[in-house]
Amino acid sequence: MWVAIALLVVVTGSVAFSFLTPWRFGEVASNWGSIDDTVLLTFWVCGVVFVGVGLFLAFSVYKYRYRQESKARYEPENARLELWLTVITSIGVIAMLGPGLFVWDEFIRVPAEASEMEVFGEQWRWRYRLPGADGKLGTTDIRSVSTRNPFGLNDEDPSGLDDVLIESNEIHIPVGVPIKALLRSKDVLHDFFVPEFRVKMDLVPGMVTYFWFTPTKLGEFEILCAEYCGSSHYLMRGKVHVDAPDEYQTWLQSQPTYAETIEAIKLSSQDVAAGRAIAEMNGCLACHSLDGSEVVGPTWQGLWGRSETLIDGSIVTVDEAYVRESIVNPSAKLVDGFAPVMLSYDLPESDMESLIVFLRSTEAQH
């Protein structure tokens, strides 16, 4: 008796919670409201089955409770019951999976007018690439990825020279424009997920996956990695800004192309030599190797653009701001595994610039 009452309380409480809970889906900000429809349909089918099974269990526990004068009747088969269970179960499965198959077919059927956006994931950050004036993304090869060429673009492909490179976790897209997202991974399995857009897809090493969507609301939305990708997985976040067309074009024109990036990092041998002389004169190379070996401080081989784990567990990307801060205030952001023994240096601006030029060249030279 008490078991039957407990089952009724569980069923009743679950139904009441489903209707009274304050936790609901957030507002959808893309064309994929049909994703919500399929999830809610699955919820209702499972809910009806849950209530039916729960009430049947409560009824059975009460009706067939132990009574000394009652005896169980052995019935090994019941064709009618088995037929009904098969039919009802099949209808429930079709009701849950059928609509999802139609939505999935639409999810990967990209409109011809959709513009492309590449999402490039690595531990633990996002990068983005947009087509330039020719409207076409250049070809890539993961083996070509380097600090100079973080996306692995094919230097022999002229269509990639005008590609717009976004070296940031934040990306801007125009409202109301269909977008095909091409997803690549540099290292391990990641998952690009924008909850308000109702879109997510794995980034699989060695292949390009994709989906498409049309942003429908202006605003700022969070990007998450929905696949555990390593110790700092929780830091792999970003933002997508949905802009009005004129605002988007203003932002786009301010972003560098691959050709401009190559030109910006072309460093003269004279500048590099001057920077190395400053490093030697100030004793930097006594603590920082150029061949990958660890001495007193982190190696300078491949330093520029590298992600470093700090003693507090956070991740920092080695760029000009980080280098400057580390020279002036070495204890501000200590790399995990190294002692705080570096002295503070107050270099003239010209020496600082030359040293930064040398640091940017270390990977290519060594």
N, C-alpha and C positions, 0 to 999 in steps of 0.2 A: 504493500500500500504506500509506504513512505517513498519507495523507489519510484513508483508511478507519479506521485506528487512532485518529486524532485525533477523528473523528466519534463513534466508540464511547466514547472517554474523556469527551467532552462530554455525551453522553446518559447514561452511567453516573454521572458526577459530578453532573449535574442531579437525577437521581432520588435519589441518596444524600443530596444537600443537602436535598431536599424532606422526607425522613423524619428526618434527623438535626439539622436546624436548631433552635436554641432559640427562634426567633421564631415565636410562635403568636398567634392571635386572643386578645384579652383576653376576660374573662368578660362575657357579655351581661347587661345590667341592665334589660331591658325584655322585652316580649312578642315582640320581633322576632328570635327565634332562627332563624326561617325565612329571614331575610336571609343569615345565615351559611351555611345549607344551600344556597342558590342559588349563593353565591360558591364554596363548595367543589365543588359539582357542575360549575360552569364550569371550575374548576381541574382536576378530574379528566378532563373531556372534552378540554381543551386538552393536559393531560399525556399522555393516551393518544395523541392525534394527534401530539404532539411526538416521543414515543418511536418511534411507527410510522414517521414520516417520517425521523427520524434514522437508524434501523436500515436502512430501505430505501435511504437515500443511501449509507450505509457499504457495504451489500451491492452496490449498483450501481457505486460507485467501484471496489470490488475486482473484481467479476465482469467489468466492461467496461473494465478498465484497458487502457492502450495495449499492444498486442502487434503486432509488425511483420507477422505473417502474417494478422492479423484484418482484416476489412473490415466497415464499418457497413452495415446493411440499412435502406433507406429505407421507412418505413411511415407514410404521412400520416394514416391513420385507423385507429381500433380501437374499433368500436362497443361491444364487450363491456366493454373497460376504461373507456370513457367512461360507460357505464351504471352500473357498480359505483362509480365515483368520484362520480357524481351522487347515487346512493342513499345512500352512506356519508356524504357531506358534508351531505346534507339531514337525515339522522338526527342527526348531530352538532349542527347548528344548532338543530334542534327541541329536542334535549335541553338545550342551553344556554339558549335563550330561552323555551321553553314554561313551565317552572316560575316563571321570573321574572315572566311576565305574570300568573300567578295570584296571586303574592305582591303585585305592584303593585296589582292590583284590590282586595286586602284592605287594602293600605296606605292607600288613599284612600277606603275605605268606612267612614266614621266611625260607631261605635255611637251609638244614640240617647241613651244615658245619659252620654256623654262630656261633661266640663266643658270650657270654653273658656279659652284663654290666648293673649293676643296677644304676639307678639315683634316689636319695632320696632327696625330696624337703621339706623344712620347712621355716617358716617365719624367716629370709629372706636370705636363703643360699642354696647351693647345696652340697650334699655329693655323693660319688660314691663307688661302691663295685664291685670287679672283682673276678672271680673264681681263686682259687689257683692251686696247682700242680695237684689236682684231676680233674680239668676242670669243676667243678660243684659248683654252689652257694648253700650255706646252707639255710635251712628254717628259716623263720622269724615270729615274732608275734609283732604287733605294741604295744601290752600291755607290752612288755619286754623292750621298749625303755627307756634308762636312760643315765646319763652322762657316766657311765662305758660302756654301750652298746648302743650307739646312733642309731644303725641300727635295734635294736630289734632282734638280732640273737638268735636262739634257742641253748642254751648251751648244750642241750642233743644230738644235731645233730653233729656228728664228721665231716661231710663234710663241716661244716662252719668254723672250726678252722683254715683252711688254706686260707680262703677268704681274699683278699687284700682290706684293708679299706683306702679310700682316704678322709681324713678330710680336704678337700680344695675345693674351687670353681673351681679349674682347674683340668682337666683330660687329660691323654695322651692315644691315641689309635694308632694302626699301620695302615699304608696306605695299601689299597688294600685288606683288610680283612673284610668280611661281619660281621656286629655286630648287635645283637638283644638287643635293649635297653628296659629294664624292668623298669617301672616308678611307684614309690610309693610316697605318700604324708604323712607327719607326722601330719598335721593339717588341712589346707584348700585346696581349689582347686588352683593348679598351672598349668603351661604349659611350657614344655621344648621345646625350639625353637632355632635351629641353622640355621640362614637365608641362609648361603652359602651351607648348605647341603640340603636345601628345605625340612626339616623334622620338624614336631612339633606335640605334642600330650599332652593332658591334663593328669595331675597327680590327680587322684580322690581318696579322702580319703576312706579307706576301701576296695580298690581293686587294682589290678596290671594291668596297661595298657602297651602296647608295640608297637614298630615298628622296622623296620630294615633298615640299610643303609650300603653302602660300601664307605668309604672315598677314594677319587681318587687323591687328591692333598696334598702335604706336606705343612705345614704352621700352623698358629694360627688363630682360628676362634672364634667369640664371641657367648656366650650362653646367651639367654634372657629368662625371664619369660614372656610369652605372655598372661597371665591371671591376672587381677587385684586381688592381694592376700592380700592387707592390706596397711597400711600407708607408709611402706618402700618398696613397690613393686618395685620401680625404682632402688633400690640397689641390687636386686636379679639378679646379672649378674655373668658370669663365662667365662672360656676360655677352648676350646678343642684344644689340640696340636696333630696334625697328624704327626707322626714320621716315619722315616725309621725303618724297623724291628729290626736292631741291636740297634738303639738308644732307641726304645721302650722297648726292653728287659732290657737294662741297667737301665732305669727309673723304670721299674716294680720291678726289684730285690731290689731296694732301698726302696720300700714301705713296711710298716708293715702289718703282717697278724693279724687276730683276736686273735690268740693264743699269739702272741708276745705282742699285746696291753694289753691283760689281765695280762700277766706276768709283764709288765712295770708298771701297776697301782696297783699291789699288795703291799700294804704298811704295814709295821710292826707296831704293836700296840705301840712299844717303840718310833718309829719315830713320830707317830701321837700325842702321849702324850707329847713329847718334843715340838712339834710345838704348841700345845694348851697352854702349860706353857709359851711359848714366847709370844703368843697372850695375855694371861692374864697379864703377867708381863708388857707389853707395853701398856696396857689399851685398846687393840683393841676391846674386847668384851663388853666394856662399850658403844660403838657406833654401833657395828655390832652384830645383834642377830644371834642365831643359830636355831631359831624355826620358821622363816618366818616373824616375826613381824618387823615393821620398827621402828628404834630408831632414831639415828642421821644420820647414813649412811645406805647404802643398806644392806639387810640381807645377811648372809653368807650361808644360807640354799640353797643347790643346786647351789652354786655360780659357780663352775668350768664348763666351757663350755657354760655358759648362755650368751644369747645375751642381751646387755644393750644398751638402747637409751641414747645418750649423749645430752647435752644442745644445741648443734648445729644441732641436728636432725640426726646425723650419728649413725650407729650401730657398736658396737664393741663386739667381742667375748672374754669372760674372759678366758685368758690363762696365761701362766707363764710370757710372756713379758708384758702383760697388768698389772698383779699384781705387778711385780717389778717396773714398771713405776709409778703406783699409790701410792706405798709406798714411793718412793724417791721423786716424784713430783706429789702430789695429785691433783693439779689444772690443770694438763695437759689434762686430759680427765674426765670431770665432768659428772656424771650420772644425767640425767634430774630429777628434783624434789628434789635434795639435795643441801644444801648450801655448799660452799667451806670453810669448817671450819677445815678440817683435817690438822694436822701438818705433816711436812716432817720428815721421819725416816731414819737414816743412820745405818742400821743394819749390823752386821758382816755377812759375806757370809754364815757361818754355820747356824746362826739364820734365815737368809733369806730362806735357803733351807728347814729347819725344818718347818718354817711357811707355805711355799708352800705345803709341804707334808700334813700338817694339813688341808689346804684349799681344797686340792684335795679329802680329805676324808669326808668333811662335809656332802655332800648329802647322802652318804651311812650310816653315823652315825645318822643323824637326819632326 
